[in-house]
Amino acid sequence: MTLMKNTLARTPFSTLTAVATVVASLCITTSVQAKSLVCVWDVAGKTGDVFATATDFALAMQKNNTEIELKSYVDERVAIEDFRSGQCDGVIATGFRTRPFNSVAGSLDSIGATTVVRGGKVDIDASYEVVRKVIQVFSSPQAAKLMVEGNYEVGGIFPLGAAYPIVRDRKINSVEALSGKKIAAFDYDKAQGVMIQRIGAQPVSVDVTNVGPKFNNGFVDMVTLPAVAFKPFELYKGIGKTGGVGRFPVLIPTVQIILNKTKFPEGFGEKSRQYWLSQFDRALGIIQTAEKGIPAAMWDELPAENVPKYVLMFRESRIEIAKQGIYNKTGLNIIKRARCNINPSDAECATKTEID
């Protein structure tokens, strides 16, 4: 003991400090969790807005002692399969693709579920407020249990923007005119096929890798996509001089973050949901910029007298699709409460639930 004291006494203070720093850094290194891999789908790859937001998310989560590594995908199907097989600890993809992991959150992408109509016209700002309110509910501690199904947990929701009917011929401006026409339907969203068949049209299977070419080359007469897809998918080629974009949102699709909760610290899911909620206005900015990028001459207003008819048709379709087990009833009822909170004078608000 005396020898140790004498040795320490003769050791320079700077050397002791250096040794202490190394020991401390080793302790910290062993306590930090290994990096979690999150697979990110973005149609534009690493240059897209979704990937950019995911990058900021990863930086923000470092404050919670969680290191996240991102892997970029342009093929959404591959991203989902890599997550499902355990190659990724989390995945960011469209709500259509993530619905099997959490059907409550997946309800947000239901047909017409967030559409608000006032004075015979769609109130798009109010519609986005419905989306915001639902995401707020899903991000609250009270809804934490609803955001978990098995080992999967919703880590956040990011709106992609209102999906509008885009046609190659403006004469297709009513449900009746769609009869017999070919309409693009994402093959992994059964609800779209049900809706298309309901109106007497023909669903044509597509995915994000071929929906643009199929529309532009005339294999389908109509696609339903948000404005953020207009330039990446070069939809102006299919619209040409005869087509147009109907200013009537069929739905407001989202990107959702799904986590394998066993790969993240306790409580991480709620922190993640709160972060993505904080990015809602950022998403609106991206959406507004994309919509302004569509030439004004390409927009087409829907006749006001048709709007209530279509809203009712969407509602009846949602209920029918929910009865088939495709849409989650709890999720639809939460969304209805949000619609009625924003637009309490709507006739539908006389009943408490959308579907029992």
KABELLIN-V716715 format. One record per backbone hydrogen bond with DSSP energy under -0.5 kcal/mol. CO is the residue of the C=O (numbers start at 0). NH is the residue of the N-H. Records with the same first field share a line. If there is no record, write none. Layout:
CO=NH / NH
//
This chain:
0=4
1=5
2=6
3=7
4=8
5=9
6=10
7=10
11=15
12=16
13=17
14=18
15=19
16=20
17=21
18=22
19=23
20=24
21=25
22=26
23=27
24=28
25=29
26=30
27=30 / 31
35=37 / 68
36=38 / 88 / 89
37=70
38=40 / 91
39=72
41=44
43=46
44=47
47=51
48=52
49=53
50=54
51=55
52=56
53=57
54=58
55=59
56=60
57=61
58=61
59=62
60=63 / 65
61=64
64=32 / 66
65=67
66=35
68=37
70=39
72=41
73=75
74=78
75=79
76=80
77=81
78=82
79=83
80=84
81=86 / 87
82=85
88=259
89=38
90=92 / 257
91=40
92=255
93=96 / 97
94=98
97=100 / 101
98=101
101=105
102=106 / 327
103=106
104=107
105=108
106=109
109=112
111=114
115=122
117=120
120=117
121=123
122=126
123=127
124=128
125=129
126=130
127=131
128=132
129=133
130=134
131=135
132=136
133=137
134=138
135=139
136=139
139=142
140=143
142=145 / 146
143=146
144=147
146=153
148=151
150=260
151=148
152=258
155=256
157=254
160=252
161=163 / 226
162=249 / 250
163=224
164=166 / 245
165=222
166=243
168=171
170=172
173=177
174=177 / 178
175=178
177=180
180=182 / 201
181=220 / 221
182=203
184=205
185=188
187=189
188=191 / 192
189=193
190=194
191=195
192=196
193=197
194=198
195=200
196=199
199=179
200=202
201=182
203=184
205=186
206=209 / 210
209=213
210=214
211=215
212=216
213=218 / 219
214=217
220=167
221=183
222=165 / 224
224=163
225=228
226=229
227=231
228=232
229=234 / 235
230=233
233=236
234=238
235=239
238=241 / 242
241=169
243=166 / 245
244=299
245=247
247=164
249=111
250=162 / 252
252=159 / 160
253=94
254=157
255=92 / 257
256=154 / 155
257=90
258=152 / 260
259=262
260=263
264=267
266=270
267=271
268=272
269=273
270=274
271=275
272=276
273=277
274=278
275=278
276=279
278=282
279=283
280=284
281=285
282=286
283=287
284=288
285=289
286=290
287=291
288=292
290=293
292=294
294=297 / 298
295=298
297=244
299=246
302=305 / 306
303=306 / 307
305=309
306=310
307=311
308=312
309=313
310=314
311=315
312=316
313=317
314=318
315=319
316=320
317=321
318=322
319=323
320=325 / 326
321=324
327=331
328=332
329=333
330=334
331=335
332=336
333=337
334=338
335=339
336=340
337=341
338=342
342=345
345=348
346=349
347=350
//
